[in-house]
Amino acid sequence: MTQKKTITITVSATGSITAEAHGPGPSCTDELAAIQALLPNAVITDSRLTPAYYQQATTDQTTYQYENEADR
C-alpha cells in the first residue's frame, strides 16, 4: 500500500504562515524548501521532525493543501 504525502499550509489573519508535512520519508524537507524559496523574506521560527520523517517512503506522490484561517 502506498502512502500519500500532504503538505498543509496555513496563513493566519496576522500573516503568520505554518507549513506541516504529513507522510513517510525525509523528502518532505525538499517540498518545504521549495515553499520557503517562494517566500524569501520569511523567517523560520520553529522546525521539528515527526516520526513519519524516519519512515520508508513508498511513493513519490505529493499533495498540496492550502488552508486559510479566515475561512474557518
DSSP file (Angstrom, degrees, kcal/mol; ACC not computed):
  #  RESIDUE AA STRUCTURE BP1 BP2  ACC     N-H-->O    O-->H-N    N-H-->O    O-->H-N    TCO  KAPPA ALPHA  PHI   PSI    X-CA   Y-CA   Z-CA
    1    1 A M              0   0    0      0, 0.0     2,-0.3     0, 0.0    57,-0.0   0.000 360.0 360.0 360.0 132.8    0.0    0.0    0.0
    2    2 A T        -     0   0    0     55,-0.0     2,-0.5    56,-0.0    57,-0.1  -0.663 360.0-140.8 -90.2 147.2    1.4    3.4   -0.9
    3    3 A Q        -     0   0    0     -2,-0.3    55,-0.3    21,-0.0     2,-0.3  -0.918  15.4-131.1-109.5 134.1    1.1    6.3    1.5
    4    4 A K        -     0   0    0     -2,-0.5     2,-0.4    19,-0.1    58,-0.1  -0.592  12.6-137.1 -84.7 141.6    0.3    9.8    0.2
    5    5 A K  E     -a   62   0A   0     56,-1.5    58,-2.8    -2,-0.3     2,-0.4  -0.819  22.8-174.1 -94.9 137.8    2.4   12.8    1.2
    6    6 A T  E     -aB  63  22A   0     16,-2.9    16,-3.3    -2,-0.4     2,-0.5  -0.997  14.2-160.0-133.2 137.7    0.5   16.0    2.1
    7    7 A I  E     -aB  64  21A   0     56,-2.2    58,-2.7    -2,-0.4     2,-0.5  -0.979  10.9-160.4-116.3 121.2    1.7   19.5    2.9
    8    8 A T  E     -aB  65  20A   0     12,-2.9    12,-2.4    -2,-0.5     2,-0.5  -0.889   4.2-167.1-104.0 124.9   -0.7   21.7    4.7
    9    9 A I  E     -aB  66  19A   0     56,-2.1    58,-2.6    -2,-0.5     2,-0.5  -0.953   4.0-170.8-113.9 124.7    0.0   25.5    4.6
   10   10 A T  E     -aB  67  18A   0      8,-3.1     8,-2.7    -2,-0.5     2,-0.5  -0.963   7.1-165.0-119.0 130.5   -1.9   27.7    6.9
   11   11 A V  E     -aB  68  17A   0     56,-1.4    58,-1.7    -2,-0.5    59,-0.4  -0.964  15.8-149.6-113.9 118.5   -1.9   31.5    6.7
   12   12 A S    >   -     0   0    0      4,-2.9     3,-1.5    -2,-0.5    58,-0.0  -0.288  30.2-103.4 -81.4 170.4   -3.2   33.3    9.8
   13   13 A A  T 3  S+     0   0    0      1,-0.3    -1,-0.1     2,-0.1    55,-0.0   0.753 123.4  55.8 -63.6 -24.4   -5.0   36.6    9.9
   14   14 A T  T 3  S-     0   0    0      2,-0.1    -1,-0.3     1,-0.0     3,-0.1   0.518 122.8-105.1 -86.2  -5.4   -1.8   38.1   11.3
   15   15 A G  S <  S+     0   0    0     -3,-1.5     2,-0.2     1,-0.3    -2,-0.1   0.395  70.8 147.0  96.6  -2.3    0.2   36.8    8.3
   16   16 A S        -     0   0    0     -5,-0.1    -4,-2.9     1,-0.0     2,-0.5  -0.488  35.3-150.9 -68.2 135.2    1.9   34.0   10.1
   17   17 A I  E     -B   11   0A   0     -6,-0.2     2,-0.4    -2,-0.2    -6,-0.2  -0.930  12.5-171.6-115.4 131.0    2.5   31.0    7.9
   18   18 A T  E     -B   10   0A   0     -8,-2.7    -8,-3.1    -2,-0.5     2,-0.4  -0.985   0.8-171.1-120.8 129.9    2.6   27.4    9.1
   19   19 A A  E     -B    9   0A   0     -2,-0.4     2,-0.4   -10,-0.2   -10,-0.2  -0.984   5.7-178.8-120.5 130.1    3.7   24.6    6.8
   20   20 A E  E     -B    8   0A   0    -12,-2.4   -12,-2.9    -2,-0.4     2,-0.4  -0.990  13.5-150.6-133.4 125.9    3.3   21.0    8.0
   21   21 A A  E     -B    7   0A   0     -2,-0.4     2,-0.4   -14,-0.2   -14,-0.2  -0.782  10.6-169.5 -97.5 137.4    4.3   17.9    6.0
   22   22 A H  E     +B    6   0A   0    -16,-3.3   -16,-2.9    -2,-0.4    -2,-0.0  -0.992  43.1  60.2-126.0 131.5    2.5   14.6    6.5
   23   23 A G  S    S-     0   0    0     -2,-0.4    32,-0.2   -18,-0.2   -18,-0.1  -0.600  80.9 -57.7 134.3 166.0    3.7   11.3    5.1
   24   24 A P  S    S+     0   0    0      0, 0.0    29,-0.2     0, 0.0     3,-0.2  -0.372  84.2  29.8 -80.3 152.0    6.6    9.0    5.2
   25   25 A G  S >  S-     0   0    0     27,-1.9     3,-0.7    30,-0.4    29,-0.1   0.125  82.7 -86.3  93.2 159.3   10.2    9.7    4.4
   26   26 A P  T >  S+     0   0    0      0, 0.0     3,-1.8     0, 0.0     4,-0.4   0.489  99.0  93.8 -81.1  -4.3   12.6   12.7    4.5
   27   27 A S  T >>  +     0   0    0      1,-0.3     4,-1.4    -3,-0.2     3,-1.1   0.683  65.8  80.9 -65.7 -14.2   11.7   14.1    1.1
   28   28 A C  H <> S+     0   0    0     -3,-0.7     4,-2.4     1,-0.3    -1,-0.3   0.826  83.1  62.7 -60.2 -29.0    9.2   16.4    2.8
   29   29 A T  H <> S+     0   0    0     -3,-1.8     4,-1.8     1,-0.2    -1,-0.3   0.834  99.3  54.4 -65.9 -30.1   12.1   18.7    3.6
   30   30 A D  H <> S+     0   0    0     -3,-1.1     4,-1.7    -4,-0.4    -1,-0.2   0.920 109.4  46.5 -66.6 -43.6   12.6   19.2   -0.1
   31   31 A E  H  X S+     0   0    0     -4,-1.4     4,-1.8     1,-0.2    -2,-0.2   0.905 112.6  49.5 -66.0 -40.9    9.0   20.3   -0.6
   32   32 A L  H  X S+     0   0    0     -4,-2.4     4,-2.3     1,-0.2    -1,-0.2   0.858 107.7  54.8 -66.8 -33.4    9.1   22.6    2.4
   33   33 A A  H  X S+     0   0    0     -4,-1.8     4,-1.9     2,-0.2    -1,-0.2   0.873 105.9  52.9 -65.1 -36.7   12.4   24.1    1.0
   34   34 A A  H  X S+     0   0    0     -4,-1.7     4,-1.0     2,-0.2    -2,-0.2   0.892 109.4  48.5 -65.3 -39.1   10.6   24.8   -2.3
   35   35 A I  H >X S+     0   0    0     -4,-1.8     4,-0.7     1,-0.2     3,-0.7   0.916 109.7  52.1 -65.9 -42.5    7.8   26.6   -0.4
   36   36 A Q  H >< S+     0   0    0     -4,-2.3     3,-0.9     1,-0.2     6,-0.3   0.862 103.0  58.8 -62.4 -35.2   10.5   28.6    1.6
   37   37 A A  H 3< S+     0   0    0     -4,-1.9    -1,-0.2     1,-0.3    -2,-0.2   0.811 101.9  54.9 -63.5 -29.2   12.1   29.6   -1.7
   38   38 A L  H << S+     0   0    0     -4,-1.0    -1,-0.3    -3,-0.7    -2,-0.2   0.692 111.7  45.7 -75.2 -18.4    8.7   31.2   -2.7
   39   39 A L    X<  +     0   0    0     -3,-0.9     3,-1.9    -4,-0.7    -1,-0.3  -0.605  68.5 166.8-123.2  69.2    8.8   33.3    0.5
   40   40 A P  T 3  S+     0   0    0      0, 0.0    -1,-0.1     0, 0.0    -2,-0.1   0.726  75.4  50.4 -63.2 -23.4   12.4   34.6    0.6
   41   41 A N  T 3  S+     0   0    0      2,-0.1     2,-0.1    -5,-0.0    -5,-0.0   0.461  85.1 112.8 -93.0  -1.1   11.7   37.2    3.3
   42   42 A A    <   -     0   0    0     -3,-1.9     2,-0.5    -6,-0.3    -3,-0.0  -0.417  59.0-142.8 -72.2 147.2   10.0   34.7    5.7
   43   43 A V        -     0   0    0     -2,-0.1     2,-0.6     0, 0.0    -2,-0.1  -0.952   9.5-135.2-113.4 126.3   11.8   33.8    8.9
   44   44 A I        +     0   0    0     -2,-0.5     3,-0.1     1,-0.2    -2,-0.0  -0.708  26.8 173.2 -81.5 121.2   11.6   30.3   10.2
   45   45 A T        +     0   0    0     -2,-0.6     2,-0.3     1,-0.3    -1,-0.2   0.596  65.7  15.1-103.6 -14.5   10.9   30.4   13.9
   46   46 A D        +     0   0    0      2,-0.0     2,-0.3     0, 0.0    -1,-0.3  -0.971  56.8 177.0-159.2 142.6   10.4   26.7   14.6
   47   47 A S        +     0   0    0     -2,-0.3     2,-0.3    -3,-0.1    -3,-0.0  -0.959   8.2 173.4-150.7 130.9   11.1   23.4   12.8
   48   48 A R        -     0   0    0     -2,-0.3     2,-0.4     0, 0.0    -2,-0.0  -0.992  25.2-134.2-139.4 145.5   10.6   19.9   14.0
   49   49 A L        -     0   0    0     -2,-0.3    -2,-0.0     3,-0.0     0, 0.0  -0.828  22.6-149.7 -96.0 137.5   10.8   16.4   12.6
   50   50 A T    >   -     0   0    0     -2,-0.4     3,-1.5   -29,-0.1     4,-0.5  -0.552  32.6-100.7 -97.8 168.1    8.0   14.0   13.2
   51   51 A P  G >  S+     0   0    0      0, 0.0     3,-1.2     0, 0.0     4,-0.3   0.810 120.1  67.7 -57.1 -29.3    8.2   10.2   13.4
   52   52 A A  G >  S+     0   0    0      1,-0.3   -27,-1.9     2,-0.2     3,-1.4   0.791  86.1  69.7 -62.3 -27.0    7.0   10.0    9.8
   53   53 A Y  G <  S+     0   0    0     -3,-1.5    -1,-0.3     1,-0.3     4,-0.1   0.849  99.6  48.0 -57.0 -35.2   10.2   11.6    8.7
   54   54 A Y  G <  S+     0   0    0     -3,-1.2    -1,-0.3    -4,-0.5    -2,-0.2   0.474  92.1 102.0 -89.3  -2.9   12.1    8.4    9.7
   55   55 A Q  S <  S-     0   0    0     -3,-1.4   -30,-0.4    -4,-0.3     2,-0.4  -0.462  83.5-100.5 -79.5 154.3    9.6    6.1    7.9
   56   56 A Q        -     0   0    0     -2,-0.1     2,-0.2   -32,-0.1    -1,-0.1  -0.617  36.2-130.5 -73.4 124.5   10.4    4.5    4.5
   57   57 A A        -     0   0    0     -2,-0.4   -32,-0.1     1,-0.1     3,-0.1  -0.574  23.5-176.7 -75.8 139.1    8.7    6.4    1.7
   58   58 A T        +     0   0    0    -55,-0.3     2,-0.3    -2,-0.2    -1,-0.1   0.340  63.5  34.4-118.4   4.1    6.8    4.2   -0.7
   59   59 A T        -     0   0    0    -56,-0.1    -1,-0.1   -35,-0.1   -56,-0.0  -0.983  57.8-143.0-152.9 158.8    5.6    6.7   -3.3
   60   60 A D        +     0   0    0     -2,-0.3     2,-0.3    -3,-0.1   -56,-0.1   0.279  64.2 120.1-104.2   7.7    6.7   10.0   -4.9
   61   61 A Q        -     0   0    0    -58,-0.2   -56,-1.5     2,-0.0     2,-0.4  -0.595  39.9-175.7 -79.6 130.0    3.2   11.5   -5.0
   62   62 A T  E     -a    5   0A   0     -2,-0.3     2,-0.4   -58,-0.1   -56,-0.2  -0.987   9.4-160.2-126.7 136.8    2.8   14.7   -3.0
   63   63 A T  E     -a    6   0A   0    -58,-2.8   -56,-2.2    -2,-0.4     2,-0.4  -0.957   7.6-150.8-115.6 133.5   -0.5   16.6   -2.5
   64   64 A Y  E     -a    7   0A   0     -2,-0.4     2,-0.4   -58,-0.2   -56,-0.2  -0.881  11.6-170.4-104.6 135.7   -0.5   20.3   -1.5
   65   65 A Q  E     -a    8   0A   0    -58,-2.7   -56,-2.1    -2,-0.4     2,-0.4  -0.992   7.5-154.7-128.3 127.2   -3.4   21.6    0.6
   66   66 A Y  E     -a    9   0A   0     -2,-0.4     2,-0.4   -58,-0.2   -56,-0.2  -0.855  13.6-179.0-103.6 135.8   -4.0   25.3    1.2
   67   67 A E  E     -a   10   0A   0    -58,-2.6   -56,-1.4    -2,-0.4     2,-0.5  -0.996  11.9-161.7-137.3 129.2   -5.8   26.4    4.3
   68   68 A N  E >   -a   11   0A   0     -2,-0.4     3,-1.8   -58,-0.2     4,-0.3  -0.951  15.1-146.3-112.1 123.8   -6.7   30.0    5.3
   69   69 A E  G >  S+     0   0    0    -58,-1.7     3,-1.3    -2,-0.5   -57,-0.1   0.780  98.1  65.0 -61.1 -26.2   -7.6   30.5    8.9
   70   70 A A  G 3  S+     0   0    0    -59,-0.4    -1,-0.3     1,-0.3   -58,-0.1   0.752  95.2  59.5 -67.7 -22.7  -10.0   33.3    7.9
   71   71 A D  G <         0   0    0     -3,-1.8    -1,-0.3     1,-0.2    -2,-0.2   0.555 360.0 360.0 -81.6  -7.5  -12.1   30.6    6.1
   72   72 A R    <         0   0    0     -3,-1.3    -1,-0.2    -4,-0.3    -2,-0.1   0.474 360.0 360.0 -79.5 360.0  -12.6   28.6    9.3
